[in-house]
Amino acid sequence: MSTNNFYGAGFPYRNFQKLPGKLIVVEGTDGVGRSTQIKKLRHWLEAEGYAVSDTGLTRSILTSNGLEEAKSGHTLGPITMSLFYAADFADRIENLIIPALSAGFIVLSDRYFYSVIARNAMRGLDKEWTRKLYGMALKPDLILYLKAKVETLVSRLIHGRGLNYWESGMDMHLGDNMYDSFVQYQTLVMKEFDELAVEYNFVTINADQEVDKIMEDLKSPISQLLHNRLPKEMKPN
Amino acid sequence: MLRPNTTKGKLIVVEGIDGSGKSTQIDLLYKWLQSQGYSVFFSEWNSSPLVKSTTKQAKKDRSFTPTTFSILHCTDFADRWENSIYPLLKAGVIVLADRYVYTAFARDVARGVDPDWVRNMYSFAIVPDVAFYFRVPLDIAVERITSARTSLKYYEAGMDMKLSDNINESFRLFQSHILAEYDRMVDEFGLTLIDGTLPVKTQQKNVRMIVKKMLGNWQGLENPNKSPIIMENPLAPNKTKGSKK
């Protein structure tokens, strides 16, 4: 694999063989239903005969304790927070995503660094800085962006796991209560996402629809990717 | 690249390979500046309580890659930067740093990460008013470290780079790579060279002279009681009980 497959320098101290697997990213704001859809996609792909591995932001063992500790204290500066996320990301790329891809797995990633760019930009961090920081990120084969109206998100969250401090951007002091803050924060995040969608070639999926309909819309670009571009021996019969 | 210092404060840093004597020198400088009535704050590399539990575990498990090693050390720096160094510089304090961004540029690049990538990562930091580089020949530094300590640590010796199975030999090779990176940076960043083989007292005399000249009749934050500055981090280890596994 050449450095073309990374957004920047990648990992210059390592030599990568060709990565036969596929990296599929599901992006979208909080409460849009990413994890539900990823669970369903995984079942579907496995039923089709593909080996699937999934990953998501902050799931690295290396940083999970530190991140939890940091978040519960609320005293983390924006640069520090952002670097914690980057350490988590790099760890998963090197130790999980690349090994899975080289073994021919389909890797489903619940969010990618685009979310971090959006969150950093809103906290006044230089966009170029964040972009270059993620020069170690692999370019995914497909980026699916679940986009829903803020009202849809609020309804899903309130009837689901509830609103929380970070998802509402309470650290940014946008509103005096979690609801107002959530609405303002997520609206701003979506604006950032709309720009990122163009820059990074997202496939936008209408996530205001019912769960099963969203699923159908997700399957179609994935099928196209797998059947057109996957080497023959990888295709299930 | 690094931003210019537009704060009221002054930033003085010391750099050099392990065993170059920089910590001794900055300690003496700290005491002198303090006695002169300045407001002085000291910050040490890899000392943020927030990041400590993470790096400690990773070092124990040997689960660092050159990239995660690099990012987590920058996280440590960023935490100290955002919670103490930068606000104190803004307030007009003299901040002394034992190791600064150049340590990362030397070490992480020696480990194989991309030089531009690591420079970008630290680009939120500012250019120090003086950056001392204590240069000593490899043999002297290695001798100082190996005779003073019972054993070298895995990452300190660069064992993760598989340069040699012998830990002392690995340390030596790793330090030689770092030394080469430092030497390259003297011109790139205008580091102030101090001969680390001179007697401690002579070095300190030179250091103080340079600092005195840099400060001129600069006046920073008043310190009428000549008291030290201690920034309490709310996440100090004794306050995060139960978080470790």
Contacts between the chains, C-beta under 8 A, distances in Angstrom:
chain1	res1	chain2	res2	distance
A	8	B	114	7.3
A	8	B	117	6.3
A	9	B	113	8.0
A	9	B	114	3.6
A	9	B	116	7.2
A	9	B	117	5.2
A	11	B	65	7.5
A	11	B	66	7.7
A	11	B	67	6.0
A	11	B	113	8.0
A	12	B	112	5.8
A	12	B	113	6.8
A	12	B	114	5.3
A	13	B	66	5.5
A	13	B	111	6.9
A	13	B	112	2.9
A	13	B	113	7.0
A	61	B	63	7.8
A	62	B	54	6.9
A	62	B	57	7.9
A	62	B	58	5.8
A	62	B	63	6.0
A	62	B	68	6.2
A	63	B	54	5.9
A	63	B	72	7.8
A	65	B	53	6.2
A	65	B	54	6.6
A	65	B	57	7.2
A	65	B	243	6.5
A	65	B	244	7.2
A	65	B	245	6.7
A	66	B	50	7.1
A	66	B	51	6.5
A	66	B	53	6.0
A	66	B	54	3.7
A	68	B	243	7.4
A	69	B	50	7.2
A	69	B	53	6.9
A	69	B	235	7.0
A	69	B	240	5.8
A	69	B	243	4.9
A	70	B	50	5.9
A	70	B	235	7.5
A	73	B	50	7.8
A	73	B	234	6.2
A	73	B	235	5.0
A	73	B	240	7.6
A	75	B	83	7.3
A	75	B	233	7.6
A	75	B	234	5.2
A	75	B	235	6.1
A	76	B	50	7.1
A	76	B	79	7.3
A	77	B	78	6.7
A	77	B	79	6.9
A	77	B	81	7.7
A	77	B	82	2.9
A	77	B	83	6.4
A	78	B	82	7.6
A	79	B	78	4.4
A	79	B	81	7.0
A	79	B	82	5.8
A	79	B	124	5.6
A	80	B	50	7.2
A	80	B	75	5.9
A	80	B	78	4.3
A	80	B	79	4.4
A	80	B	81	8.0
A	80	B	82	5.7
A	83	B	71	5.9
A	83	B	72	7.8
A	83	B	74	5.4
A	83	B	75	4.0
A	83	B	78	5.3
A	83	B	121	7.7
A	84	B	75	5.5
A	86	B	71	5.1
A	87	B	54	7.9
A	87	B	68	5.4
A	87	B	71	4.2
A	87	B	72	5.1
A	87	B	75	6.2
A	90	B	65	7.3
A	90	B	67	4.6
A	90	B	68	5.2
A	90	B	71	5.8
A	91	B	63	8.0
A	91	B	65	7.3
A	91	B	68	5.0
A	94	B	65	5.1
A	94	B	67	6.6
A	94	B	68	7.5
A	95	B	63	7.9
A	95	B	65	7.4
A	129	B	120	6.5
A	129	B	123	6.3
A	129	B	124	7.1
A	132	B	116	7.9
A	132	B	117	6.7
A	132	B	120	4.2
A	132	B	121	7.8
A	133	B	117	7.8
A	133	B	120	6.7
A	133	B	121	5.8
A	135	B	114	7.2
A	135	B	117	5.3
A	136	B	67	5.8
A	136	B	117	7.4
